[in-house]
Amino acid sequence: MKPILLDCTLRDGGNQNDWQFTPTDVHTIVSTLDAAHVDVIEVGYRGGSGSRASATAGPSAHCTPEYLAALPDVSHAELAVMVVPTVCPVSAMADLGDSPVSMVRIAAYPWNIDGVPEYVRAVRALGLKAGVNLMAVSYTTLDQLATIAETVASEMPDVFYIADSFGALTPDDVRQRIELLAERLPIPLGIHAHNNLGLAAANALAGLDAGVGWLDASLGAMARGAGNLATEQAAAFLTAWPKYETHADLPLVCEAAEYVAEQVLPRPMTVRRAEIAAGINDHHFYFQDRIDKISARHGLDPWQVGRRIGAARPRKVLDETVEQVCRELAADEQELTEGRQA
């Protein structure tokens, strides 16, 4: 099999540098990945990120017509943008049909997936390919995922991705979800894997074995928290493993990754306590700093607080969410203490 490799450095990688890619960065990344025959290059968000609002975000956070017009010509790769319906209205996509972009990926959480079919129709009306990314797939049960598949099937996209947004899935989790979706959706499936538990590559391979045909990756793993599957590592295992094939020229992909490591990344990607805690507790990485600070203020164990937050599956990164959990845990501990003393 020959999986489709999609690089999302300029989109998801922007979580690391506030999307402050210089024109030279954009030109180098796109041109080198195109020369390396990477299948799809996602050049940013149209209309902003749904998970991190920023007043100082750089050009790839918005993909204005001027930004898209300045992209270098490509000979091999398709260009894509991502839209998040909660921050990008349908009308904001109207000019994309006249841009270098040939694909729009629509990213939604399980709780707002109902709005996706309208966006798929709008993208198709522009003459573009439509992809759908289900974010926070770890927050869905298999029954809920089956219902989501029904919604997606009402206006079938060209590819449907599961995104392990919190890096919480194991290979067994991935196989279960992909096998369920493969039974219900007669379209290509993809996986966007985060590396909080060190399982991004293992989860990608589990997905491929279960029926995935598209892989997301970013150069140097550049993305929030522990980062994504690294594009150069994906190209490497697809090249090395005889049962897979790839268009990608591995030395050129590595050249692009070296550029990002040396010229773009503000700091090396790491998988340390904060990243692992977010993955094992199954919550958004942007919660972790707040969990640490607020837990310390209450004299509570941040791992225990994080566990309860992940179990509650909160939709927003708010201090009040963490405060409420801390109050509940403190009350529980007080009740236990009083029970022992009685």
N, C-alpha and C positions, 0 to 999 in steps of 0.2 A: 504494500500500500504506500501511497505517496501523500502524506498529510499536507494540508495547507498551513504554512507558517505565517502568522501575523505578528508583526512587531508593533508594540504600542508604547515605545519609549517616549515619544513626543506628547503622548496623551497621559498615560498612567505615570510615567516617569516624572512628570511635572509636579507630582506630590512631593518630590524631594527638593526641587529648586524653585518652587512657586511658578512653574512654567516659564522661567526666564531663560529660554533657549535663544541664543543670539542668531541672527541671520546666517552666520557661518556655521553654527551648530546644526541648524535645520538643513542647510544645503549639504553639509558633510554627511549627516546621518541618512538623509533620503537618498542622496546620490550613491553612497557606498552600499546601502542595503539593496538598492535597485540593481547596481552592478553585480551584487552577490546573488541575484535572482531570488531574493526573499519575496514570497508571493503577494503579501499585502502589507502596506505601511500605513498605520493609523497616525495621522498627523496632528491630532488634538481633539478637543471638544468644540462643538458648535454650541455657544450659549452658556458655557461654564460647567464646572464640576458639581455634581449633586451632593457630594459628601464633604467638600471643603470650600467654603466661601472665602474669597480673598480679594481685597480691594487693590492689591498690587500685582495680581497674576499677569504673567506675560502672554504673548500673542497666541500660543498654542492652547490656552485655556478658552479661547473664544473663536478661533478660526474665522476671522473676519474675511470678507471678500478680498481685501488687500493682501492679507496673509496667504490665502490660498493661491492668489494670482502670482505671488512671488515664489512659489514652490518650484524647484527645478523640474525640468521635464524628466519623465521616466520612460524606460523602454520595456521593462519586464514586469515591474510591480504594479498592482492596483493601489490607489490611494483611498483611504477611508477616514471618516470622522465619526465621533460618537456624540449622540444627543441623549440628554437625560430629560424626559418629559416634564418633570417637576420644576425644571429651571429653564427649559427651552421650549417655547410654544411652537406649534406646527408651522405657523406663519414665518418663523425665523429660519426655516429651511428653504424658503422659496427660491433663493438664488443658486442653490447647490447644483441644480441641473445644468447650469452654465459654468461650473467650476471644474477643476481637474479631478475632483473626487468622483469615484464610481460606486462607492458603497457608503451607506450610513448605518451605523450600529446603534440600536435603541436600547438603553440600559434602564432597567426598572427593578425595584424591589418586589418581593412577593406580595406586599400589601398594596402596590399600585400597578400590578400587571394588567389590570383591566383596561388601562388607557393605551396599551401598546398597539392593538390592531389598527387604531386610527392612524398612528404614526407609520406603520407598515404600509398602509394604503397611500399615505401622502408621499412616502419615499418612492414607491412604485410609480406614482403619477408623475414624478420627476424623471422617470426613466433610469433610476438607480437601483442597485441591489440593496436589499434590506436584511440586516442581521439583528437578532435580539439577544441581549445578555441579561440573564436572570442573576442579579446580584444577591449576595447573602443567601446562597442556596442552602447553607448549613442551618438556616432558620426554618427550613421546610421539612415536614414529615413526608414520607413517600406518598401518602394519600393526598396531601396538599400539592405535591409536585405533579401528581396525576391530574388534578383539577387545573393547575396552571397550564399543563400541556393542552388541555381542551381549549383554554382561552387562546393560546398561541395558534392552535390549529384552525381557529376561525378565520385567520388572515395569515396564511402560512408564509413565514420569512424564508430567505435563502439559506440561513443557518441559524441554529439556536444554541446558545452557549449557556453552560452553568459557570458561574463565577464564585469561587471559594473566597469571598471577600475578606474573611477574617482568618484565613489560613488554618481552619479548624478540621478539615476533612482528612481522612485516611484513605489509602487505596481501596479498601473495602467499601467505604462510603461512596467513593466515586463510581465504582463498578455498579453498585446498587442503583444509583441515580441514572447513570447512562443507560443501563439495560432497561430500566423502566421507560425512559424517554424514547429509546430506539423502538420499543414496541408500539409507541403511540404517535410518533412523528416521523413521517416518511421523508425527512429532509436531513441534510448533514448536521451533525452535532459538534460542538466545540467545548473546550475547557479553558478557563482562565484560573491558573493556580497561583496561590500565594505561598510563601515559604516559611511561615511562622514556626511550623513544626519540623522544618527541614525536609518536607515531603513534596515540594513542588514538582520535581522531576519524576518521583515515584508516582504521584497522582496523575501526571500527564501520561505516563506509560500505562497506568491502569485504565485511564480513559481510552487510550488508543486500542487496548486489548478488548474493551467493551463496546467499541463502535464509534469512537470520536474520530472525526476527520479533520478538525481544525484545532490548532494550538496557538494560544496567545503567549507572547514572551516579550521581554524588554532587554535591551543591551545592558550588561552588567547587573541584571535583575532590577534595574532602576524603577522603583515604585515606592509607595508609602510603606512604613514599617519594615518588615523583613524582605519586602520586594517580591517580584514575580519569578516564574521560571525564566532563567536567563536565555536570551536568544542564541547566544553562542553555544551554550550547553545543549539546547534543543537541536541546533544544527549539528552538533557533534554526535549526539546519540542517534540521530536519524541517519547520519553518514556512516557511523560505525556498525550499526545493527543491520545485518543482511535482510531481515524481514521488512524493513522500512526502506523507503527511498526519499530523496529530497532534491528539489531544484537548487538548494542553497549551496553557494561556494563557501566552504567553511573558512578558509584563510581570510577572505574578504569580510565575512561576518565578524571574525575575530579582530580584524582591523578596525571595524566600526566600534566594537566593544572597547578596544584599547583607547580610541578617541574619547568615548564617553567617560571611561575611568579616569583619564588624565586631564580632560579639558572641561567636562560638564558636571560630573557628580561632585556635590559640595563636600561630601564625606564618604568613606567606603560604606557599602551596604553591610549591615551586621545582623546577626540573629542572636540577640542577647536576652536578658531577663524580660524586658518590656515586650519584645516581639513574641517571645515564647508564651508569656502570660496571656497575651491577647488571643493567641491561637488555642491554647489549651482550655481557656475559659470561654472561647467562642463569642467574642465581641469585637467591635471595631477597634482598630489600633489607636485611633484618636481618643478613645476613652482612657487609655492607660495612664497618661500623665495625671489626669484628674483623679483617677482611682488612687494612685499613689499618694497624692497630696491630701486629699480629703480623708482617706483612711488613716493617715498619720495624725491628722487633726483629731480624729475620733479615737485614736489609740487602737485601731483595728488592723487585722492582717489583710493586706491588699489582695492576696491570692484568694482569700475567702470572700472578700467583697466582689472581686472580679467574677468569681464563680457564680455568685447569685445574680449579678448583672447579666451575664451571658444567658443564664437560665430564664431570665425575664424577657429576653429578646427585644431590647428597647430599640426604638426607631431613630432616636435623636441623641446626639452627644451633648448632654446638658449636665451642668453641675448639680442641679436639683435631683436628677436621676440617681447620681451617686450618693448625694446627701440622704435621700430617702432610704436607699439600701443600707447605708451606715446606721441610720436611726433604727431600722428594723432589726439589724444584727445586734446592735447595742441592747435593744429591748429584749431580744431573745437570750442574750448572755446574762442580762440582769435577772430574768425569770429563772434561768438555770441555777444561777448563784443562790437566789432566794429559796429555790427548791431544795438545794443541798443543805442549806442552813436550817430548814424547817424540821 
